[in-house]
Amino acid sequence: MDKPVTYFEVLKWASSFLEEHNKETAIAEYLLLEYNNWNKTNLLLHFNKEVPREIVNRLKTDLVKVSENYPPQYLIGSCEFYGERFVVSEDTLIPRPETEELVELCLTENDLTKKSVVDIGTGTGVIAVSLKKNRPNWDVSAVDLSSSALEIAKENALQLDTSIDFYLGDALEPVMDETFDIIISNPPYIGEEEWPEMDESVRIHEPKMALFADNKGLAIYEKIAKEATKVLNEKGKIYLEIGYTQGMSVVRIFEEYFPQKVVEVVKDMSGHDRMIKVY
């Protein structure tokens, strides 16, 4: 690919390269769109136009990294979530579409009136920032055990012009002197026994602290449930993302600590158990 090439030719070559390395061919299009800050229509309009040499070189370098299981979102340094662009790094998990559904559930069920909200294990801050962006009257706090992740979350909050109180610490420990109307979290919920089944790129590059929890991934829910009894307002709600096999186990945990409330499993768009709500 040393001679001038069009975007169509580059995309065809890059897709073939990814296919040979058992990677999703859509990554080629994703990278080209991100490099140029284009949508798919822009790419189609440029199909027969020559690709600048620096983009060809960058694509070659990045595709080698992708073939070695490096996540493309880390190569770009940002990703889209709930209509906004967030900075990501190896200190944070890459936000998933399922977490957008958690945000959507929380926003749909709660109106614009002032509420106090805490996001546990905020990572990039996507949940906290998305809630604050869409509900400016809410007082939103965010907690994380990783100081590096908190720095990324603070950067995202600043870039997206949202005022959030950030705390370094484990689950609800840093905010035990406060009370909340909503507790929300996409916590580490993968059990160590699931390690062999995970995608290689996740195993190698995404932060383990944000992925794994003891007791088959249930330990963090037990901790949240216990601490939430002390800080959740009487009519407060809890929204949690879960692993698709954990539904009834997490329900039992929260029914034990909140016998007066309804604890319900909510499915994601794929029909998998994905969220728990306590209300």
N, C-alpha and C positions, 0 to 999 in steps of 0.2 A: 504493500500500500504506500509506496514511495511517490507514485505519480498522482496528480490531482484526481480527486474522487468526489462524487456527489453524495448528498445525504442518503439517498436511496441505496447507493453502493456500500456506504459505510454501515448502514443499518443492517443490510443483508449479511455483510461480512461479520459484524459483531454478533448477530444472532446465531450464526453458524458456529462461531467460536464458543459461545455460551452453551449451545446444544452439545458440542463435543465434550464439554466439561461438566455436563449434567447440571447446568444452572438454568434458571428461568430466562427464556429469551427476551421477555419483556423488560429485563434490566437494561438492555441496550437502548431501547427507546427512552426509558426513564432517565438514563444518564444524559442523553442528547437533549432532552427537554430541559433538564435541570441546568446543564451548562449554559444554555441559551436563554433561560427563563421564558420558555415557550409553552404553549399548549399544543395539543395534537394537530390542530388546524394549522398552526404556524409551521410545524414540521412538514406536513403535507405540501404546503405552499413552497417549501424550500427543497423538496425532494430532488429536483433536477439542478440544484445550485451546488457550487463547489464548497466543500467543507474547509474552513481555515486549517492550516497545518497544525497550529497549536492545539486545536480541538481533536484532531486525529491522534496526535501524540498523547494527549491527556487520556483519551478513550483507551488507547492501547495499554497504557500504564494501569488504568483503573480496572480494565477487564482482567488483567493478570491477577490483581488483588482479589477481585470477585471470584475468580477461579480457585483462589486459595482460601475461600470462605470468608472474606472480609465483607461486612454488610455495606451495600451501596449507600445507605443513608449516612453512614459515618464518613464515607468518601465525600459526600456533598456537604456534610456538616449541619444539615437541617432537614426537616420533613414537614409535611402538611398534617394538621390535626384540627378537626372541627372548624375548618374554614380559615385557619390561621397558620402561619409558618413559625415553627419552633426550632431553636438551636438544639442539636443533639451532639453527644460526645460519647466516648467509651466509658465515661463515668455514669452514664444514664442508659436505661433501657430505651429501645426504639419504640415509640408509641404504636399501639396496634389498633386496628379498626374496632375491635370489640370494646376497647376502652371509650371510644366515641359513643358507643351505645350506652355505656354507663353514664356518661355525661348527659346524653339526651334523655335518659330515664329520669335523672335527677331534675333537670330543667323542666321537663314536661309536667312533673308532679308537684312542682313548687313555684309559686308565683313571684312577682316582683317585690313583694313586701320585704322589709328588712329582716334578715336572718343572720345568725352566726354559724359559720361553717368551718370545718377543719378537714383537710385532706391529708391522710396518713401515707407516708412513703411517697412523697410527691414527685421524686425523680426529676424529670425535665420541667415539671410544673404544669403539664398540659391540663390536668383536671382542674386544679385550683385557678389557673389563668382563664380557662374556658368558662368556668362558672362565673368568675368575677366579670369577665368581658360581657357576658350575656345577662348578668344580674348585678348591675353596678351598685345597688343598694345593699347587697349582702356584705357582711364583714367576713372575709375569707382568711383563714390561717392555713399554713402548710408545714408539715413536719417531715424530716428525713434524717436517717442515721448517717448519711454520707455528706460530709462538708463539701466535697467536690460536686456532688449532684445539686446541692443547694445553690452553689454558685451559678450553675447552669440555669436553675429555676429562677433565680433572681434576675439573671440576664434576660430571660424570656419575659418575665413580668415587666421589666423596664421597657423592653422593645415594644411590647404590646400595650403599654400605658395602663397597667393595672396595679393597684395598690394592695399588696398582700403581706401579711405578717408571717415571716419565716422563722422556724425553730429547728435547731439541731438536736436530735434525740431519737429515742426508741418509742415508736407508736405514740400513745397519748401522754407519755410521761412528762414532756415539757409543758403541757397545757392543762395539768390536772387541777389548777386553781381557777379554771374558766369553765363555762358551760356552753353547750352548743345545741342548735336546732337541727343541724345536719352533720353527720359524720360520714365521710366518703373515703373509699380507698381501693386502689388496685395493688394489693400487697404482694410480697413474695409468697407464692403458694405452690411451688413445685417441690415434690418430695425428692430426696436424693436418689431413690430407686428409679426415678424417671429419667435420670441422666443419660443412659444409653439410647433412649428414644428421641432425644432432642436433636434439632438441626445443628450441624457442625458449626455454622457461623455464630449461632447463639452460644454454644458451649465454649467456643474459643474467645469470643470478643465481648459479649455483653456481661455486665457486672453480676457476679454470682450472688452478692448480697441482696440484689434486687430480685433475684429469681427463686432462691431456695428457702424453705422453712422446714423445721423439724416436724416429727410426728406426721409423716406423709403429707407435708405441706399444710397441716391444720394448726400448727402451733401459733402462728400469727393471728388467726381468727380467735383462738382462745384468749390470747392477750388483749386483743381489741375488745372483745365482748366483756371481759372482766373490768377493764379500765373504763369502758363506755358507761357502765352502770353508775359511775361517779360523776361523769361530765355531761351526759346526754339529758337535755331538758325533758320534762314529763311527757310532752307531746312530740318529742324529737324523733327523727328518722335516721336510719343507717342504710347506706348503699355500698355494696361491695362487689368487686369482680372476683370470680372463683374459677378454678379449673373445672372442666366440663364433667368430671366424675365426682366432684366434691359436694354437689348440691345438698343431699340429705344429711351428710355429716356436718356441714356448716349450719344447716337449719337446726339440728339438734343442739349445737353449741349455743346458739343465740336464744333458742327456746328455753334453755336452762337458765340463762342469765336475765332474760326478759320474758318471764312467763305471762306478763300482762299484755304483751304486744303480739301482733301477727308477724310471723316470719315466713317469707315467701320466696320461692325460686323463680327467677325470670329467665326465659330463654333468649338467646341471641338470634340474629337474622338467619343463621344457619340451622336453627332448631336445637342447639345445644344448651344445656344448663350453663349459664354464664354469669348471672348476677343474683345476689341476695338482697332483698329489701326487708327492713325491720321497721314496722310502723304501728 
